[in-house]
């Protein structure tokens, strides 16, 4: 058996980490899009 499987550093669920990453990146790009729309409206 692999020694890394015996000494697990983090036993968190990978789905939670990937969901958080998706939400954070989606929020960032949505914010950039909203700022661009506001600039387009007022300029």
Secondary structure as a PSIPRED ss2 file (coil, helix, strand):
# PSIPRED VFORMAT (PSIPRED V4.0)

   1 X C   1.000  0.000  0.000
   2 X C   1.000  0.000  0.000
   3 X H   0.000  1.000  0.000
   4 X H   0.000  1.000  0.000
   5 X H   0.000  1.000  0.000
   6 X H   0.000  1.000  0.000
   7 X C   1.000  0.000  0.000
   8 X C   1.000  0.000  0.000
   9 X C   1.000  0.000  0.000
  10 X C   1.000  0.000  0.000
  11 X C   1.000  0.000  0.000
  12 X C   1.000  0.000  0.000
  13 X C   1.000  0.000  0.000
  14 X H   0.000  1.000  0.000
  15 X H   0.000  1.000  0.000
  16 X H   0.000  1.000  0.000
  17 X H   0.000  1.000  0.000
  18 X H   0.000  1.000  0.000
  19 X H   0.000  1.000  0.000
  20 X H   0.000  1.000  0.000
  21 X H   0.000  1.000  0.000
  22 X H   0.000  1.000  0.000
  23 X H   0.000  1.000  0.000
  24 X H   0.000  1.000  0.000
  25 X H   0.000  1.000  0.000
  26 X H   0.000  1.000  0.000
  27 X H   0.000  1.000  0.000
  28 X H   0.000  1.000  0.000
  29 X H   0.000  1.000  0.000
  30 X H   0.000  1.000  0.000
  31 X H   0.000  1.000  0.000
  32 X H   0.000  1.000  0.000
  33 X H   0.000  1.000  0.000
  34 X H   0.000  1.000  0.000
  35 X H   0.000  1.000  0.000
  36 X H   0.000  1.000  0.000
  37 X H   0.000  1.000  0.000
  38 X H   0.000  1.000  0.000
  39 X H   0.000  1.000  0.000
  40 X H   0.000  1.000  0.000
  41 X H   0.000  1.000  0.000
  42 X H   0.000  1.000  0.000
  43 X C   1.000  0.000  0.000
